Amino acid sequence: MAMRAYVDEVDASGVAQMQEAGMTVNELSPEQKAAFRDALAEPYKNYEAQFGKELMDRIQAVE
C-alpha cells in the first residue's frame, strides 16, 4: 500500500504542475465514470478470456 500512496502523490503533483503550466484537466463525474465502465463491459469480457478473471477483477478494482 505504501507504493500506491507514493504513486498517487506523484500523480497528483504531476497533474498540478501541468495545470500550473496551462494544461486543462477534465475530471469525470461519478455518472461519467459509470458510463465509461459500462462501455468497457464487453471488451473486458474478451480480455478476461485472454488474461483471466483474477487479473481483470484487479484492474477493474483500481480507482
PyMOL Python script that loads the backbone (N, CA, C, O; Angstrom):
from pymol import cmd

cmd.read_pdbstr("""\
ATOM      1  N   MET A   1       0.809  -1.198   0.000  1.00  0.00           N
ATOM      2  CA  MET A   1       0.000   0.000   0.000  1.00  0.00           C
ATOM      3  C   MET A   1       0.853   1.263   0.000  1.00  0.00           C
ATOM      4  O   MET A   1       0.428   2.288  -0.532  1.00  0.00           O
ATOM      5  N   ALA A   2       2.035   1.210   0.580  1.00  0.00           N
ATOM      6  CA  ALA A   2       2.893   2.386   0.609  1.00  0.00           C
ATOM      7  C   ALA A   2       3.235   2.825  -0.805  1.00  0.00           C
ATOM      8  O   ALA A   2       3.281   4.023  -1.087  1.00  0.00           O
ATOM      9  N   MET A   3       3.473   1.877  -1.691  1.00  0.00           N
ATOM     10  CA  MET A   3       3.802   2.213  -3.076  1.00  0.00           C
ATOM     11  C   MET A   3       2.604   2.882  -3.754  1.00  0.00           C
ATOM     12  O   MET A   3       2.783   3.830  -4.518  1.00  0.00           O
ATOM     13  N   ARG A   4       1.391   2.406  -3.487  1.00  0.00           N
ATOM     14  CA  ARG A   4       0.198   3.003  -4.081  1.00  0.00           C
ATOM     15  C   ARG A   4       0.069   4.458  -3.640  1.00  0.00           C
ATOM     16  O   ARG A   4      -0.250   5.327  -4.451  1.00  0.00           O
ATOM     17  N   ALA A   5       0.317   4.726  -2.353  1.00  0.00           N
ATOM     18  CA  ALA A   5       0.233   6.094  -1.841  1.00  0.00           C
ATOM     19  C   ALA A   5       1.278   6.977  -2.519  1.00  0.00           C
ATOM     20  O   ALA A   5       0.997   8.127  -2.856  1.00  0.00           O
ATOM     21  N   TYR A   6       2.464   6.448  -2.716  1.00  0.00           N
ATOM     22  CA  TYR A   6       3.532   7.198  -3.391  1.00  0.00           C
ATOM     23  C   TYR A   6       3.130   7.524  -4.827  1.00  0.00           C
ATOM     24  O   TYR A   6       3.290   8.658  -5.281  1.00  0.00           O
ATOM     25  N   VAL A   7       2.615   6.540  -5.530  1.00  0.00           N
ATOM     26  CA  VAL A   7       2.202   6.744  -6.918  1.00  0.00           C
ATOM     27  C   VAL A   7       1.077   7.781  -6.986  1.00  0.00           C
ATOM     28  O   VAL A   7       1.083   8.641  -7.867  1.00  0.00           O
ATOM     29  N   ASP A   8       0.124   7.707  -6.072  1.00  0.00           N
ATOM     30  CA  ASP A   8      -0.970   8.683  -6.041  1.00  0.00           C
ATOM     31  C   ASP A   8      -0.430  10.097  -5.822  1.00  0.00           C
ATOM     32  O   ASP A   8      -0.887  11.049  -6.455  1.00  0.00           O
ATOM     33  N   GLU A   9       0.546  10.224  -4.919  1.00  0.00           N
ATOM     34  CA  GLU A   9       1.137  11.531  -4.622  1.00  0.00           C
ATOM     35  C   GLU A   9       1.885  12.084  -5.843  1.00  0.00           C
ATOM     36  O   GLU A   9       1.744  13.260  -6.180  1.00  0.00           O
ATOM     37  N   VAL A  10       2.664  11.250  -6.489  1.00  0.00           N
ATOM     38  CA  VAL A  10       3.408  11.672  -7.676  1.00  0.00           C
ATOM     39  C   VAL A  10       2.441  12.059  -8.791  1.00  0.00           C
ATOM     40  O   VAL A  10       2.647  13.057  -9.481  1.00  0.00           O
ATOM     41  N   ASP A  11       1.399  11.273  -8.961  1.00  0.00           N
ATOM     42  CA  ASP A  11       0.396  11.557  -9.978  1.00  0.00           C
ATOM     43  C   ASP A  11      -0.259  12.915  -9.719  1.00  0.00           C
ATOM     44  O   ASP A  11      -0.370  13.735 -10.630  1.00  0.00           O
ATOM     45  N   ALA A  12      -0.682  13.148  -8.503  1.00  0.00           N
ATOM     46  CA  ALA A  12      -1.354  14.408  -8.155  1.00  0.00           C
ATOM     47  C   ALA A  12      -0.420  15.601  -8.341  1.00  0.00           C
ATOM     48  O   ALA A  12      -0.839  16.639  -8.854  1.00  0.00           O
ATOM     49  N   SER A  13       0.829  15.464  -7.934  1.00  0.00           N
ATOM     50  CA  SER A  13       1.751  16.590  -8.089  1.00  0.00           C
ATOM     51  C   SER A  13       2.062  16.833  -9.558  1.00  0.00           C
ATOM     52  O   SER A  13       2.237  17.981  -9.967  1.00  0.00           O
ATOM     53  N   GLY A  14       2.133  15.783 -10.350  1.00  0.00           N
ATOM     54  CA  GLY A  14       2.375  15.935 -11.785  1.00  0.00           C
ATOM     55  C   GLY A  14       1.226  16.644 -12.463  1.00  0.00           C
ATOM     56  O   GLY A  14       1.443  17.514 -13.307  1.00  0.00           O
ATOM     57  N   VAL A  15       0.009  16.286 -12.107  1.00  0.00           N
ATOM     58  CA  VAL A  15      -1.173  16.937 -12.676  1.00  0.00           C
ATOM     59  C   VAL A  15      -1.177  18.413 -12.271  1.00  0.00           C
ATOM     60  O   VAL A  15      -1.466  19.282 -13.094  1.00  0.00           O
ATOM     61  N   ALA A  16      -0.862  18.692 -11.022  1.00  0.00           N
ATOM     62  CA  ALA A  16      -0.836  20.080 -10.548  1.00  0.00           C
ATOM     63  C   ALA A  16       0.194  20.894 -11.330  1.00  0.00           C
ATOM     64  O   ALA A  16      -0.070  22.036 -11.706  1.00  0.00           O
ATOM     65  N   GLN A  17       1.352  20.312 -11.572  1.00  0.00           N
ATOM     66  CA  GLN A  17       2.387  21.016 -12.334  1.00  0.00           C
ATOM     67  C   GLN A  17       1.917  21.306 -13.761  1.00  0.00           C
ATOM     68  O   GLN A  17       2.167  22.387 -14.294  1.00  0.00           O
ATOM     69  N   MET A  18       1.244  20.345 -14.365  1.00  0.00           N
ATOM     70  CA  MET A  18       0.753  20.561 -15.728  1.00  0.00           C
ATOM     71  C   MET A  18      -0.337  21.630 -15.755  1.00  0.00           C
ATOM     72  O   MET A  18      -0.403  22.424 -16.694  1.00  0.00           O
ATOM     73  N   GLN A  19      -1.188  21.657 -14.735  1.00  0.00           N
ATOM     74  CA  GLN A  19      -2.221  22.694 -14.664  1.00  0.00           C
ATOM     75  C   GLN A  19      -1.579  24.070 -14.511  1.00  0.00           C
ATOM     76  O   GLN A  19      -2.017  25.036 -15.137  1.00  0.00           O
ATOM     77  N   GLU A  20      -0.545  24.160 -13.681  1.00  0.00           N
ATOM     78  CA  GLU A  20       0.159  25.418 -13.495  1.00  0.00           C
ATOM     79  C   GLU A  20       0.797  25.892 -14.800  1.00  0.00           C
ATOM     80  O   GLU A  20       0.949  27.092 -15.030  1.00  0.00           O
ATOM     81  N   ALA A  21       1.168  24.935 -15.650  1.00  0.00           N
ATOM     82  CA  ALA A  21       1.775  25.274 -16.938  1.00  0.00           C
ATOM     83  C   ALA A  21       0.715  25.610 -17.993  1.00  0.00           C
ATOM     84  O   ALA A  21       1.056  25.945 -19.128  1.00  0.00           O
ATOM     85  N   GLY A  22      -0.567  25.521 -17.623  1.00  0.00           N
ATOM     86  CA  GLY A  22      -1.626  25.927 -18.534  1.00  0.00           C
ATOM     87  C   GLY A  22      -2.475  24.806 -19.104  1.00  0.00           C
ATOM     88  O   GLY A  22      -3.386  25.067 -19.889  1.00  0.00           O
ATOM     89  N   MET A  23      -2.200  23.565 -18.727  1.00  0.00           N
ATOM     90  CA  MET A  23      -2.983  22.462 -19.255  1.00  0.00           C
ATOM     91  C   MET A  23      -4.362  22.420 -18.582  1.00  0.00           C
ATOM     92  O   MET A  23      -4.482  22.664 -17.381  1.00  0.00           O
ATOM     93  N   THR A  24      -5.377  22.115 -19.353  1.00  0.00           N
ATOM     94  CA  THR A  24      -6.723  21.937 -18.814  1.00  0.00           C
ATOM     95  C   THR A  24      -6.911  20.466 -18.469  1.00  0.00           C
ATOM     96  O   THR A  24      -6.667  19.589 -19.298  1.00  0.00           O
ATOM     97  N   VAL A  25      -7.344  20.205 -17.250  1.00  0.00           N
ATOM     98  CA  VAL A  25      -7.577  18.838 -16.785  1.00  0.00           C
ATOM     99  C   VAL A  25      -9.071  18.655 -16.596  1.00  0.00           C
ATOM    100  O   VAL A  25      -9.706  19.402 -15.851  1.00  0.00           O
ATOM    101  N   ASN A  26      -9.625  17.672 -17.262  1.00  0.00           N
ATOM    102  CA  ASN A  26     -11.050  17.369 -17.136  1.00  0.00           C
ATOM    103  C   ASN A  26     -11.225  16.196 -16.191  1.00  0.00           C
ATOM    104  O   ASN A  26     -10.610  15.146 -16.370  1.00  0.00           O
ATOM    105  N   GLU A  27     -12.066  16.379 -15.186  1.00  0.00           N
ATOM    106  CA  GLU A  27     -12.354  15.312 -14.238  1.00  0.00           C
ATOM    107  C   GLU A  27     -13.737  14.762 -14.536  1.00  0.00           C
ATOM    108  O   GLU A  27     -14.666  15.511 -14.837  1.00  0.00           O
ATOM    109  N   LEU A  28     -13.863  13.452 -14.449  1.00  0.00           N
ATOM    110  CA  LEU A  28     -15.144  12.808 -14.719  1.00  0.00           C
ATOM    111  C   LEU A  28     -16.005  12.780 -13.466  1.00  0.00           C
ATOM    112  O   LEU A  28     -15.515  12.571 -12.356  1.00  0.00           O
ATOM    113  N   SER A  29     -17.292  12.993 -13.669  1.00  0.00           N
ATOM    114  CA  SER A  29     -18.250  12.863 -12.572  1.00  0.00           C
ATOM    115  C   SER A  29     -18.459  11.365 -12.308  1.00  0.00           C
ATOM    116  O   SER A  29     -18.095  10.539 -13.146  1.00  0.00           O
ATOM    117  N   PRO A  30     -19.034  11.008 -11.170  1.00  0.00           N
ATOM    118  CA  PRO A  30     -19.329   9.593 -10.916  1.00  0.00           C
ATOM    119  C   PRO A  30     -20.205   8.978 -12.015  1.00  0.00           C
ATOM    120  O   PRO A  30     -20.036   7.813 -12.374  1.00  0.00           O
ATOM    121  N   GLU A  31     -21.137   9.769 -12.539  1.00  0.00           N
ATOM    122  CA  GLU A  31     -22.011   9.273 -13.601  1.00  0.00           C
ATOM    123  C   GLU A  31     -21.212   9.003 -14.889  1.00  0.00           C
ATOM    124  O   GLU A  31     -21.448   8.009 -15.576  1.00  0.00           O
ATOM    125  N   GLN A  32     -20.280   9.885 -15.199  1.00  0.00           N
ATOM    126  CA  GLN A  32     -19.443   9.702 -16.387  1.00  0.00           C
ATOM    127  C   GLN A  32     -18.531   8.485 -16.228  1.00  0.00           C
ATOM    128  O   GLN A  32     -18.322   7.730 -17.178  1.00  0.00           O
ATOM    129  N   LYS A  33     -17.990   8.300 -15.024  1.00  0.00           N
ATOM    130  CA  LYS A  33     -17.152   7.120 -14.766  1.00  0.00           C
ATOM    131  C   LYS A  33     -17.963   5.840 -14.928  1.00  0.00           C
ATOM    132  O   LYS A  33     -17.476   4.859 -15.489  1.00  0.00           O
ATOM    133  N   ALA A  34     -19.196   5.850 -14.438  1.00  0.00           N
ATOM    134  CA  ALA A  34     -20.058   4.673 -14.557  1.00  0.00           C
ATOM    135  C   ALA A  34     -20.366   4.376 -16.019  1.00  0.00           C
ATOM    136  O   ALA A  34     -20.364   3.216 -16.431  1.00  0.00           O
ATOM    137  N   ALA A  35     -20.628   5.414 -16.805  1.00  0.00           N
ATOM    138  CA  ALA A  35     -20.900   5.220 -18.234  1.00  0.00           C
ATOM    139  C   ALA A  35     -19.673   4.652 -18.945  1.00  0.00           C
ATOM    140  O   ALA A  35     -19.795   3.798 -19.822  1.00  0.00           O
ATOM    141  N   PHE A  36     -18.505   5.127 -18.565  1.00  0.00           N
ATOM    142  CA  PHE A  36     -17.258   4.631 -19.150  1.00  0.00           C
ATOM    143  C   PHE A  36     -17.073   3.143 -18.820  1.00  0.00           C
ATOM    144  O   PHE A  36     -16.742   2.340 -19.692  1.00  0.00           O
ATOM    145  N   ARG A  37     -17.291   2.793 -17.548  1.00  0.00           N
ATOM    146  CA  ARG A  37     -17.179   1.384 -17.143  1.00  0.00           C
ATOM    147  C   ARG A  37     -18.182   0.515 -17.892  1.00  0.00           C
ATOM    148  O   ARG A  37     -17.849  -0.587 -18.329  1.00  0.00           O
ATOM    149  N   ASP A  38     -19.407   1.008 -18.040  1.00  0.00           N
ATOM    150  CA  ASP A  38     -20.435   0.258 -18.771  1.00  0.00           C
ATOM    151  C   ASP A  38     -20.013   0.031 -20.220  1.00  0.00           C
ATOM    152  O   ASP A  38     -20.224  -1.048 -20.773  1.00  0.00           O
ATOM    153  N   ALA A  39     -19.416   1.051 -20.827  1.00  0.00           N
ATOM    154  CA  ALA A  39     -18.984   0.935 -22.225  1.00  0.00           C
ATOM    155  C   ALA A  39     -17.860  -0.085 -22.386  1.00  0.00           C
ATOM    156  O   ALA A  39     -17.678  -0.642 -23.468  1.00  0.00           O
ATOM    157  N   LEU A  40     -17.110  -0.330 -21.317  1.00  0.00           N
ATOM    158  CA  LEU A  40     -15.997  -1.282 -21.383  1.00  0.00           C
ATOM    159  C   LEU A  40     -16.378  -2.704 -20.983  1.00  0.00           C
ATOM    160  O   LEU A  40     -15.533  -3.598 -21.017  1.00  0.00           O
ATOM    161  N   ALA A  41     -17.615  -2.923 -20.610  1.00  0.00           N
ATOM    162  CA  ALA A  41     -18.032  -4.241 -20.127  1.00  0.00           C
ATOM    163  C   ALA A  41     -17.754  -5.344 -21.149  1.00  0.00           C
ATOM    164  O   ALA A  41     -17.206  -6.387 -20.793  1.00  0.00           O
ATOM    165  N   GLU A  42     -18.117  -5.130 -22.385  1.00  0.00           N
ATOM    166  CA  GLU A  42     -17.920  -6.167 -23.412  1.00  0.00           C
ATOM    167  C   GLU A  42     -16.442  -6.405 -23.725  1.00  0.00           C
ATOM    168  O   GLU A  42     -16.013  -7.558 -23.768  1.00  0.00           O
ATOM    169  N   PRO A  43     -15.647  -5.348 -23.946  1.00  0.00           N
ATOM    170  CA  PRO A  43     -14.219  -5.598 -24.174  1.00  0.00           C
ATOM    171  C   PRO A  43     -13.553  -6.304 -22.987  1.00  0.00           C
ATOM    172  O   PRO A  43     -12.680  -7.150 -23.178  1.00  0.00           O
ATOM    173  N   TYR A  44     -13.965  -5.955 -21.758  1.00  0.00           N
ATOM    174  CA  TYR A  44     -13.386  -6.612 -20.590  1.00  0.00           C
ATOM    175  C   TYR A  44     -13.675  -8.109 -20.591  1.00  0.00           C
ATOM    176  O   TYR A  44     -12.839  -8.900 -20.155  1.00  0.00           O
ATOM    177  N   LYS A  45     -14.840  -8.500 -21.071  1.00  0.00           N
ATOM    178  CA  LYS A  45     -15.149  -9.935 -21.162  1.00  0.00           C
ATOM    179  C   LYS A  45     -14.162 -10.631 -22.091  1.00  0.00           C
ATOM    180  O   LYS A  45     -13.704 -11.738 -21.807  1.00  0.00           O
ATOM    181  N   ASN A  46     -13.839  -9.978 -23.198  1.00  0.00           N
ATOM    182  CA  ASN A  46     -12.864 -10.552 -24.129  1.00  0.00           C
ATOM    183  C   ASN A  46     -11.481 -10.639 -23.499  1.00  0.00           C
ATOM    184  O   ASN A  46     -10.781 -11.638 -23.665  1.00  0.00           O
ATOM    185  N   TYR A  47     -11.085  -9.594 -22.777  1.00  0.00           N
ATOM    186  CA  TYR A  47      -9.783  -9.613 -22.109  1.00  0.00           C
ATOM    187  C   TYR A  47      -9.745 -10.663 -21.012  1.00  0.00           C
ATOM    188  O   TYR A  47      -8.706 -11.279 -20.773  1.00  0.00           O
ATOM    189  N   GLU A  48     -10.873 -10.870 -20.345  1.00  0.00           N
ATOM    190  CA  GLU A  48     -10.938 -11.878 -19.292  1.00  0.00           C
ATOM    191  C   GLU A  48     -10.622 -13.260 -19.854  1.00  0.00           C
ATOM    192  O   GLU A  48      -9.934 -14.053 -19.212  1.00  0.00           O
ATOM    193  N   ALA A  49     -11.121 -13.544 -21.040  1.00  0.00           N
ATOM    194  CA  ALA A  49     -10.834 -14.833 -21.672  1.00  0.00           C
ATOM    195  C   ALA A  49      -9.345 -14.972 -21.984  1.00  0.00           C
ATOM    196  O   ALA A  49      -8.792 -16.071 -21.946  1.00  0.00           O
ATOM    197  N   GLN A  50      -8.711 -13.852 -22.290  1.00  0.00           N
ATOM    198  CA  GLN A  50      -7.299 -13.878 -22.656  1.00  0.00           C
ATOM    199  C   GLN A  50      -6.380 -13.838 -21.434  1.00  0.00           C
ATOM    200  O   GLN A  50      -5.379 -14.553 -21.388  1.00  0.00           O
ATOM    201  N   PHE A  51      -6.713 -13.010 -20.452  1.00  0.00           N
ATOM    202  CA  PHE A  51      -5.806 -12.766 -19.329  1.00  0.00           C
ATOM    203  C   PHE A  51      -6.261 -13.357 -17.999  1.00  0.00           C
ATOM    204  O   PHE A  51      -5.484 -13.406 -17.045  1.00  0.00           O
ATOM    205  N   GLY A  52      -7.498 -13.801 -17.928  1.00  0.00           N
ATOM    206  CA  GLY A  52      -8.008 -14.409 -16.701  1.00  0.00           C
ATOM    207  C   GLY A  52      -8.855 -13.458 -15.878  1.00  0.00           C
ATOM    208  O   GLY A  52      -8.630 -12.248 -15.870  1.00  0.00           O
ATOM    209  N   LYS A  53      -9.832 -14.024 -15.186  1.00  0.00           N
ATOM    210  CA  LYS A  53     -10.775 -13.246 -14.385  1.00  0.00           C
ATOM    211  C   LYS A  53     -10.083 -12.520 -13.238  1.00  0.00           C
ATOM    212  O   LYS A  53     -10.409 -11.368 -12.954  1.00  0.00           O
ATOM    213  N   GLU A  54      -9.133 -13.176 -12.576  1.00  0.00           N
ATOM    214  CA  GLU A  54      -8.476 -12.574 -11.418  1.00  0.00           C
ATOM    215  C   GLU A  54      -7.779 -11.264 -11.795  1.00  0.00           C
ATOM    216  O   GLU A  54      -7.925 -10.260 -11.097  1.00  0.00           O
ATOM    217  N   LEU A  55      -7.031 -11.270 -12.882  1.00  0.00           N
ATOM    218  CA  LEU A  55      -6.331 -10.055 -13.291  1.00  0.00           C
ATOM    219  C   LEU A  55      -7.326  -8.952 -13.680  1.00  0.00           C
ATOM    220  O   LEU A  55      -7.154  -7.792 -13.307  1.00  0.00           O
ATOM    221  N   MET A  56      -8.348  -9.322 -14.420  1.00  0.00           N
ATOM    222  CA  MET A  56      -9.327  -8.309 -14.834  1.00  0.00           C
ATOM    223  C   MET A  56     -10.079  -7.738 -13.642  1.00  0.00           C
ATOM    224  O   MET A  56     -10.390  -6.547 -13.623  1.00  0.00           O
ATOM    225  N   ASP A  57     -10.376  -8.566 -12.649  1.00  0.00           N
ATOM    226  CA  ASP A  57     -11.022  -8.055 -11.425  1.00  0.00           C
ATOM    227  C   ASP A  57     -10.108  -7.050 -10.720  1.00  0.00           C
ATOM    228  O   ASP A  57     -10.569  -6.021 -10.226  1.00  0.00           O
ATOM    229  N   ARG A  58      -8.816  -7.357 -10.681  1.00  0.00           N
ATOM    230  CA  ARG A  58      -7.862  -6.445 -10.036  1.00  0.00           C
ATOM    231  C   ARG A  58      -7.774  -5.127 -10.794  1.00  0.00           C
ATOM    232  O   ARG A  58      -7.721  -4.062 -10.179  1.00  0.00           O
ATOM    233  N   ILE A  59      -7.759  -5.187 -12.098  1.00  0.00           N
ATOM    234  CA  ILE A  59      -7.682  -3.972 -12.918  1.00  0.00           C
ATOM    235  C   ILE A  59      -8.928  -3.123 -12.697  1.00  0.00           C
ATOM    236  O   ILE A  59      -8.830  -1.908 -12.531  1.00  0.00           O
ATOM    237  N   GLN A  60     -10.087  -3.751 -12.694  1.00  0.00           N
ATOM    238  CA  GLN A  60     -11.341  -3.010 -12.542  1.00  0.00           C
ATOM    239  C   GLN A  60     -11.514  -2.442 -11.128  1.00  0.00           C
ATOM    240  O   GLN A  60     -12.281  -1.500 -10.934  1.00  0.00           O
ATOM    241  N   ALA A  61     -10.826  -2.992 -10.166  1.00  0.00           N
ATOM    242  CA  ALA A  61     -10.936  -2.511  -8.787  1.00  0.00           C
ATOM    243  C   ALA A  61     -10.150  -1.219  -8.556  1.00  0.00           C
ATOM    244  O   ALA A  61     -10.372  -0.530  -7.560  1.00  0.00           O
ATOM    245  N   VAL A  62      -9.241  -0.889  -9.463  1.00  0.00           N
ATOM    246  CA  VAL A  62      -8.424   0.321  -9.320  1.00  0.00           C
ATOM    247  C   VAL A  62      -9.286   1.541  -9.585  1.00  0.00           C
ATOM    248  O   VAL A  62     -10.044   1.575 -10.555  1.00  0.00           O
ATOM    249  N   GLU A  63      -9.175   2.523  -8.742  1.00  0.00           N
ATOM    250  CA  GLU A  63      -9.937   3.777  -8.910  1.00  0.00           C
ATOM    251  C   GLU A  63      -9.134   4.769  -9.696  1.00  0.00           C
ATOM    252  O   GLU A  63      -9.599   5.881  -9.943  1.00  0.00           O
TER     253      GLU A  63
END
""", "prot")
cmd.dss("prot")
cmd.show_as("cartoon", "prot")
cmd.util.cbc("prot")
cmd.orient("prot")
